[in-house]
Amino acid sequence: MAPNWRTSSYTKSDSCVEVADNDPNEIRVRDTKAHDGGVMSVHRSTWTTFVEYTKCS
């Protein structure tokens, strides 16, 4: 499945990451400025735990 990359609506510059969450099994994350610099893939449940943690911080 081709990733559908997006950035957060809270982003005010190009110094962030892009997330592709359209795959049912994994979430992909990459640097906004370095698309060819690599992609980190994590299991969907791991990503959910991370996002919930950041909301509490």
C-alpha positions in Angstrom: 0.0 0.0 0.0 1.4 3.4 -1.0 1.8 5.7 2.1 -0.5 8.7 2.3 1.9 11.2 3.9 0.6 14.1 6.0 1.8 16.6 8.6 0.1 17.7 11.8 -2.2 20.7 11.5 -0.2 22.1 14.5 3.0 22.3 12.3 4.1 25.9 11.7 7.3 25.1 9.9 9.0 22.4 7.9 10.9 21.2 10.9 8.8 18.2 11.8 7.9 14.7 10.7 5.3 13.3 8.3 3.1 10.4 9.2 1.4 7.8 6.9 -1.3 6.0 8.8 -3.4 4.6 6.0 -1.9 1.1 6.3 -4.0 -1.2 8.7 -0.8 -2.8 10.1 1.8 -0.1 10.5 2.4 3.6 10.9 5.3 5.1 8.9 7.2 8.2 10.0 9.7 10.3 8.0 11.5 13.6 8.2 9.7 16.4 6.4 13.0 17.8 5.0 14.6 14.5 4.1 12.1 12.3 2.3 14.9 10.0 1.1 16.6 9.8 4.5 14.7 6.8 5.6 11.3 5.8 7.0 10.6 4.4 10.5 7.8 1.9 10.6 6.0 1.0 13.9 3.2 -1.3 14.7 -0.2 0.5 15.0 -0.6 -0.4 18.7 2.8 1.0 19.5 2.0 4.3 17.7 -1.3 4.6 19.6 0.5 4.2 22.9 3.1 6.8 21.9 0.4 9.3 20.8 -1.6 8.8 24.0 1.6 9.3 26.1 2.3 12.6 24.3 -1.2 13.9 25.0 -0.6 13.3 28.8 2.8 15.0 28.8 
